[in-house]
Amino acid sequence: MKLFKELRESTKGKLVHDKKYGKYKAQIYQDGAKFHAYLDGDRLDTLRNLEDAQKSIETMVKAL
């Protein structure tokens, strides 16, 4: 039987970007034609392309 954590991680999609911005860990997953941006494990937004996802993460890090 799968654990809840395993089920949750299996729905994220394919990891396409993984980087640390200062003390924050940022990840971007691709699910079909959409890109999901995560910062410290929290989902920020769903965007249309990788560049927009990277810009939104950088903007959020600057705000923090």
N, C-alpha and C positions, 0 to 999 in steps of 0.2 A: 504494500500500500504506500502511495506517495505521501510525503509530508506537504503541508500547506505551503511552506517556503519553496519547495520544488515546483509545485503547480504555478505559483506566482511568477517565478523566474522563467518558466517555460513559455509564458505568454508575452515576454518582452520582445522577442524577435532576434535578429542578428546584430551583434555588437559591431559597429563600424567606427567608433571613435571612443578612446579612453585616455583621459589626460587629467593631470592635477593642476588646478589653478590656485596657487598659494596653499592653503590648508584644506581646500575643497576638492573632492573627487568628482569629475564630470564624466558622464557616459552618454553616448548617443546610440540608440538602437534603431534599425530599419525594420519596419513591418510592412511589407508590400511597397507601396509608393510613399508611405509616410515615415517621418523620422520623429522619434520620441526622445526628448532631452531630459536627462536626470542629473540632479546635483545632490551629492551626498545621499543617494538612494531615493530621493523624493522626485517625483515626476513634475517637471516644470511645464512643458507644453508639447503639443504635437504640431509639427511643421511640415512643409512641403519638400524642402531640400536641406541638404547637409550644411550648407553655408549659413542659412537662416538659423538653424539649430545651434551652430557654434556661436553666432553673434548673440543669440538670446542668452546663452550660458555666460558669455563674457560680460554682458550687460548686468546680469544678476549678480555676478561675482563683484563687479565694481560697486553695485548698490549695497552689498553687504560689507 
